[in-house]
Amino acid sequence: MIGLALKMLFGDTAKYLMLVAGLFLATFLIVQQASVFCGLMRWTTSTLKNVGAPIWIVEERVEQINETNPLRDTDLARVRSVSEVAWAMPIYSGIQRVRLDDGSLKTIQLIGIDSASLAGAPTRMIHGDLADLRLPGAVIVDELAVERLSEGQPDPLELGDVFEINDIEARVVGICEAKRSFTGGPYVWTTYERALQYTPASRKMLSAVIAGPVECVGTDEAAAAIAKATGLRAFVNRDFGDNPDDFNTSTIWWYVRNTGIPISFGTTVVIGFIVGVAVACQTFYAFVLDNLKHLGALKAMGASNLRLSAMLIVQAFTVGIIGFGLGLAAGASFATGAMESGQPPLYIPWIIPVGVLGVILFICSLAALLGILRLSRFEPAMVFRT
């Protein structure tokens, strides 16, 4: 009966292709939009990934990494005084403007780290030596900075080149690999003291404190001890999860609650679902109506409703799996192109294809159910009426 069901399905080429096309489009829309949304959310936490510190200590009202309230300089000593803390270093993080030789201005994400320990430095250097960051006027730039700061220049940015940050000279001593920023600006590392020189003066300049726990003490325990002793907010730096005390999780949920990004992408995902339901259900119902005489003949010859229903389920799930596979392949091809160009941000966690498969199977089940209900009301005797 399964072979017969597939012959009936493939025999009606027009409706078969229409079903596959509708489910393909639904799969591609949902996968592509959900992946871009996840990629954008990963961009919001780029600073946490580029500055690899176990614990971040920020002002008590801070909820996300891209909007920090400055701390007092004495807060660093208060964090260091906590017995569960092995080390604590200052961090400056802020958006600044770079002036190139031709006078054009570019936006950068400036990171200032402790000059003695270099805690918070980039982890993957492509060119140059990290220790050279201690030299006068030295900065380390990421690959995006090489691209952005070379626009309109005769030669690409390289070691030894000079540009200005707020009219103060900066010399490139290294090029590193870094995650892209949500703000779109490339990352530039320098020492904490030099970052304060590059930045217009204000009463409080300390963006955050990064710290690590002593041996035999977990990061969660150390973060709790810091928060209790200092009254500041201590976030653990780990991947997105269910714990709001994780800086990644807190940052992502802040953007979900306070921006229109989820609504924008969610609308397209809902449209993809509606397209899949409308096309699949309508086309499959028309397919059942066209083959009702054949199904009625089988029913008259003794085929049970259960067996005929199984045939419809096989047909619906077959086009569903084919449409899902093609849509997922198209989404993966789009992701490959996006990864090569760097735009748009795109990340496909395992839950996206699994979730989309569940959506497609639900659509197919709904389409099969409509066909089964129509078939169950069909009397076999109607086949022999003239």
N, C-alpha and C positions, 0 to 999 in steps of 0.2 A: 504493500500500500504506500510505503514511503517513496518507492521508485515512481509509482503512478502519480503521486502528489507532485513530485519534482518535474515530471514530464508535463503535467498540466501547467505548472508555474512557468517553466521555460518556454512552453509552446506559445504563450501569449506574450510575445516579445515586447510590445509597446507598454503594457502595464507592468511587466517585470522591470523594464528599464526605468519607468516612472517611479516605482517603489524604491529601487536602489538609489536613484538620483535624490529623492526626497530625504531618505535616511542618511545618505552621504552628506548632503548639505547641512542637515541638522547636526551631524557628528562634527563636521569641520567647524561650523560656527561656534559650537559649545567648547570644543577643544581649544580652538585658537583664542577665543576671548577669555576663557578661564586661564589659559597659560600666560597671556599677556598681563592679566590682572595679578597672577602670582609673581610674574617677573617684576612688575612695578612695586609690589609689596617687598620683594627682596631688595630692590634698589633703596627703599626707605631705610633699610638697616645696613647700608654699605659701610658706614663709618665704624660700626661695631665689628664688622668682619675685617676691615682694613687695619683697625687698631685692636690687635688681639689681646685683650686684657680679661682676666677671669671675672673681675668685679668692677662696676662703674659706680662711683658715688657722685650724686648730683644734688641740687637744691630740692627741698622736700616737695615742691609743687610740679616738678618736671615729670612728664609722662612719656616723652619720646626724644630720641637722640638728636634730632635735627632742630630742636628748639630748647636749648638749655639756658637756665638763668645763672649768671655768674656767681661764684662762691667767693668768700673772703679768703685771703691768703692764709689766715690762721686755721682754716678748716683742714688744710693739708696736714698740719701738725696734729690736729685732733684725731684724724683718721690714723695717723702713724702711731698714736698712743694706745690704740686698741690692741689688746694682747693677742687676739686671733689673727692679726694682720702681719704678714711677713715683710711686705714692702708696699709702699704707696708713693705714686708719682703724679705730678701735675700734668694736665692735658689742656691745650688750647685748641678749640675747633671753631672755625668761623669762615664766613664767605668774604673774600677779598677780591680786589681787581688788579689785574696785571696789565702793565703798559709795555707794548712791544716796540721794536726799533722804529716801525713806521707810524707810531703814535696810536695805533688801535688798542682798544681795551678788551680784555677777556676776564670772565669770572672764574675764580678757582675756589676750591675748598681747602683752606689752609689748616694744617695740623701741626701743632707745636708740642714736642715731646722733651722729656728730661734729657739734658745733654750728657750726664754722667752714665746713666744706665741704658739710655736709648729705649726705654720701655715704651711700647706703642709704635715702634718703627715698622715699616713694611717688612713682610716676611719673605718675599720673593724678589730679589734684586736681579735685574736683567743686565744692567751695565753699571759699573762703578762699585765703590766700597762704602758700606754703611758707616764705617768709622769716619769717613771724610765729611760727614754731616757736622762734625765739630769744628770744621774750618770756618774762618770768617765769611759771612754772607752765603754760606752753603745751603742748598736746598736739594731735595730729591723729588722728582716728578714721576707721575705714572705714564703709561703708554698713551692714554687719552690726551694728556698734556702735550706730549710730543706732537700729536696730530693737531690739536686746537691752537697751540702756541706757534705752530709753524705755518698757519694759514696766511697766505699773502707774503711769505718770506721766501727768499731764493733757495735756501737750504733748510732741511729739517732740523729741528732742535736736537742738539747733541751735547755730550759732556763738555763743560767749559763755557757754554753759551751763557749770556747774561740777559736778564730782563729786569723790570722794576715792579715792585709791589708797593703801592702807595708812595712812589717816588724814592724808594730805597732799593739799592741794587741787590739782586739775588743771582747767585751763580750756580748752575746745574752741576752737581757732583755725582749724581746717580739717577738711573731710570729703573723703575720697579713695575711690578704687576699689581694691579689693584682692581677691586670691584667698582663699577660705575656708581656715581652719586645720583640720588633722586633729583637733586637740583640741576643736574646736567653739567656741572663744572668738574674739571679734573682735580685730582688730589695732588697737593704739594706738601711735603714734609719739611720741617726745619726744627731747630731747637726751640724750647719753650721761651727762653729769654729773647731770642731773635723774633719769634712770632709776636711777642708783645711790642717789639720795635716796629714791626710791619703794620701793626693794628693801631688805629686811632685810640689815644689814651682815654680811659674811663676809670671810675673809682674802683670797680671790681673787674678783674680780667681772667680769673681762673674759671674755665668752662666746666671742668670736671676733674675728679681724681680717680685714677685707676689703681687697683690694688690686687694683691694676691694673698691667699691664706697661708698660714704656717702649716707645716707638715702635720698630718693626722687630723686636720680640721677641714671639713668640707666647705665649698664655696657658699652654700646656703646658710650654714651655721655662721660663717664669718660675716656674710652680708647682714644677717640678723643682728649680730653683735655690734657692727658698725652703726646700723640704724639706731639701735638702742642707746649707744654711748654718745653719739654725736647729734642725733635728731635729724640727720640728713637722710636722703633716700638712697639706699644701696641696691643696685640691680645686679643680678647674676647675668653674665653674658653667655647665653646658650641659644641653640636653635629654637625656632617657633614651637610652642607647645601650649599647654593649658594653664601654666602658672603665670599669673599677671606680674610676679616679681622678676620674671625674665625680661631683660631690656628689649630683646627682639619681639617678644609677644606684646609687650606694652606699646611699643612703637607701632606695630602693625595695626593693633586694635584702635590706636588713636586715629590713624588715617582712615580706617573703616568707619569710625563714628563721626569724624569731623570733616570729611571730604565727600565729594560726589562720585568718587571713583567706583565704589561698589555698585551704585545705582546705574552708572553709565554702562559698565560691562555686564551687570546683571540683566539689564534690559535686552541686550543683544542675545544673551544666553536664553532668556525666556522666549524671544522671537524664534531662535533656533528650535526650541522645544515645540512651539506652536506650529512652525512649518512642518516639522516631522510628524506631529499628530495629524494635522490637516491633510497632508499629502498621503501619508501612509494609510490612514483610516479610510479616506474617501476612495483612494485607488484600490485598496484591497477589497473594500466592500463592493466596488464595481466589478472586480475580478470574480468575486464569489457569485454575484448575480449572473455574470456571463457564463459561469460554469455550473449554475444551479441545476440545469437539466442533467448534466453528467453526474453530479453528486446525488441528485434525486434517483437516477437510474441505479446507482450503486446502493442507495438506501432501499430501493424496491427489491433488489436482488439479495437483501439480507444483511448489508453492512450496518452495523450499529451506529447510533449517534456518537458514541465514544470514539469509534474508529475514524469516522469522518471528521470529528473535531480534531483528532490527532493529526490528520492530514492537513487541515487548515493551520494548525499550530506549527507544523513542520515548514509549510510554505512561508508563513509570516516570519518565523525565526531565521529561515534561510536568507531571505532578502535583508533581514536585519543584520545578520552577521556579515554579509557581503558589503552592505552599505557602511557599517561601522568600520570594517577593515579598510575600505577605500578612504573614508573620511579621516581615519587615524593616520593612514599613510600620507595623505595630503597635509595634515597638520604637522607631521614629523618633517616633511619636506619644507614647509614654511619655517619651521623652527631651525632647520639647518641653514637656510638663507639668512634668517634673523641673527643667528650666532656669528655668521661670517661678517655681516655688516654692523653688528652691534645694536641695531635698531629693528623693530621695537624690542623692549626688554621682554624676554620670554623664558618661562621656566615651567616644565611639565613634571610635577610630582606624580607618583604612582596613583594617587587617589583620583586624578583627573580621568585617565582612560578607564579606570575601574568604574567610576561614577557615571561616565558617559555611556559605558556599556550597559549599566543598569537602566539608564534613561531610555536607550534604544530598545532594550528588551521589554521595558514597560510599554513603549509605544507599539511594539509588535504584538504584545499580549492584548492591548486594547483593540488593535485592528482585528486580531484573530477572534476576539470575543464578539465583536459586532458581526463578523461572518458566521460564527457559531450560532448566535441568536437567530439570525435570518434562516440558517439551515434547519434549526430545530423546529421552526414553524412551517417548514415546507413538507407537504404531504406527498408521499411517493406516488399516489394515484394520479397526481397532476401531470406526471411525465407522460401518461398514456392518453391524456385528453387531446383531442384534435381541435 
